Amino acid sequence: MAEINNDAAEEGDGQLLSTLPKKEGMWKPFFLYRGCWLTPRTVTSITLLQSQFAPRPDDVVLATFPNWHYMNRVSADFSPDMDATFELFCEGFSLYGPLWDHVRGYWEQSVAEPDRVLFLKYDDMMADAGKHLKMLAEFLRAPFTDEEVSGGAVEDVVALCSFENLKSLPVNSSGVSDRIGGLPMENSSYFRAGKVGDWKTHLTEEMAKKLDCIVEEKLRGSGLTF
């Protein structure tokens, strides 16, 4: 991997940013780069990585760090205005968005290569966690044996991985994540209600209908429904 020249990268990225579509985001300006809305630092990180080294497969993990770095700088008390955020989301404007482009892409790839991409729906998993756990095990080429199934292994794994169990663990209910270069976040902030339909706590019926129409339009013809 080549040594990174930060000064050259910053200068080059400044020139690039000036040519990209820009929109004020929830907490800072976002730039549209290769179909995704990104923070300035993320654009900088991507172009820096692309220009200064050709990654091996084990280098790819390094490219994910800038994404998490910025996500982790958002504190647990960060509360952008819901109405404004919703309207931006409906326009396809969200961090790494538009979301439906990613959803459709992963869905279509799962249809084309089902042995390489597994597409699961949250509502379906909540309705029958055991069934989807077995699907996941088979996809990973590590299916449960008949003895494990009859011995209750599936139910045991479901219980251990349940929202209620994970939320109640001391490290998650009271711990704090210490982020390098970011703000500390309470681990409990990662857990919400853990149930289908919690959108009613945050969105009005009108918002939900508007979003449903947008998603239906964006996914039309793909065969994917919710």
N, C-alpha and C positions, 0 to 999 in steps of 0.2 A: 504494500500500500504506500502511495506517495506521501511525502510530508506535506501537510496542509499549509498553504500560504494565506493566512487570515486576511491580511491587508488587501491582497489582490482579489480575494473572494468577495470581501465586503464592497469593494469598488465596483466589481463586475455585477454583483447582485443589485446594487443601487441603480445601475443603468437598466437592468432587467425589470425591476419593480416599476420604474417610470413608464414602461411600455405596457404593463398589465392592467386589465380592468380592475378597478378598486371600489370597495364599498365599505362604509363604516359598519363594523361588526358589533357584537354584544359588549366587548370591552376594549377592542382595538381595531384598526383597519384590517380588512381581509383582502387578499389579492387572488384573482382567478388564474390559476396556473395549471395547464394541462387538464382542464375540466373539473378541477377541485378548488374550492375556496380555502385558502391557507393563510396563516399568519406570516408576517414578513420574515420572522426568524426561521420558520419552516421552509419557506422558499429558499432562503439563504442556505439552509442546511442541505436541501435536496440538490441545488445546483453545485454546491461545494463538493458533495459526495460524487456527483456525476462527472465533474470536471477533473478531479484530482486522484481518483483511483478506480481501477477496474476490480470489483469485488469478487472474491471467491464466495461459495455458498455460505461459509461460516462468517463472512464479513457482513452479510445482509442484515444480521441482527443489529449491527451498529447503526444502520440507517433508521431503525425504529426509535432510537433514543430521542432525537429532537421532538418527535410527536409526543411522547410521554412527558418529556421535559416541560413542554408548554401546558399540557393538560394538568400536570401536577402543580403548576404555579397558581391554579385557580383555587382559592381557599374554600372551605366548606361553607362559609357564610356568603359566598358570592351568589347574589340573587338578581339577575337581570330582569327587566320588566317583561312579564309573560306575554302581554298583548303584542308588544313590539317584536319580541323574539319569535312569536308564533307567525306573524306576518312575514318576517324574514325567512323563516323555515319554509313557508308555503311558496315563496319565490324561488326555492331551491338554494337559498343562501344560509349555509351553516358550516361549521368547521368540518373540512373534508367532504362537504356536500357537493351536489345534491344527493341526499340519502337514497332516493329511489333509483338512481342510476346504479349505485353499488348493489342494491337489493336485486334489481333485474339482472345485472351482470352475473352475480353469483348464482341466481336461480337458473339462468340459461346455461351456465357452465355445468351446473349439477345435472341438468337434463342431458347435455352433450357427453359428459364424462362422470357418470354416477359413481364410478369406482374411485374417483379422485376428489370429488367435491360432494359433501353431504350437506343438504339444506334442511334445516329444522325450523319449525314455527313454535314460538313461545307458548301460544295458547294450546297447541297440540301436546307439547311436552308437559305442561301443567295438568292437562286432562289425563294423561297416562304416562307418567314418568318412567315406569318400568319398561314399557314397550320401547320407548325411545332410547333408554339406556342400552337395551339389547341391540337396537339398530346401530348405535354408536360403537359398541363393542365389535360387532360384525364388520362395520366399516373400517375399523382399525386392525382388522384381521386377528382379533383376540376375543372370539366369541365365548360366552359362558358355556361351560360344559353342562351336560344333563344333570350331573351330580350337584353342580353349583346352583343350578336353577331349583332343583328339588330341595336343596338344603337352605334355600332362602337368601342366597348371596345377592340376588338382584334387589330384593327388598332392603337388605342391609346397606347396600351401596346407596340406594335412593335415600334412605334415612340419614346416612352420614353426610350426604351432599345436599340435603334439604335446606331451603332458605332459613327455616326456623332454627335448625341446628347450627348452621354456619354463623347466623346472626348472634346466637347466644354465646358463642365461644368468647372467652375473656379477651383474647387478642383483638377480636373484631368489635366487641361491645365497648371496650374502654381504651384500646391502644391508639397510638398516634404514629402515622407513617412519616418518617424523617426523610424528606426529599432533598437530594443534592441540587443546590441552586434553585430550589423552589420553596414553597410555603408548606409548613407541616399541615397534614390533614388528619382529622379524626377518622379512624377506620370505620366507625359507625356511619359516616356520611355516605359510604358506598352502598348502604342498604336502604331500600325504600319499603314499600308495603309488601312486595313479593307476591302479588296476586293479580289475576286478570281483571281488568276494568278499573284500575286505579287512576286511569286518565280522567275519570269523572271528578277527581279531587282537584284537578288542575285546569281542565278544559271545559268550556261550555258546550252545550249540545250543538250550537251553531258552528263553533270551531271544529268539532268532531265531524260534522257533516261536510264542511268545506274540505277538511283534510282527506276524508274518505273519497270525495270526488276527484281530488288531485291525484291520489294514489291509484285510483281506478283508471284514470286517464293515462298515467305514466306507465302502468303495467299492462295496459290493454294489448292483447295479442300474444302475450308471453305465456299464457296458461297458468300464471300464478294468481291466486286469489287469497283473500284473508277473510 
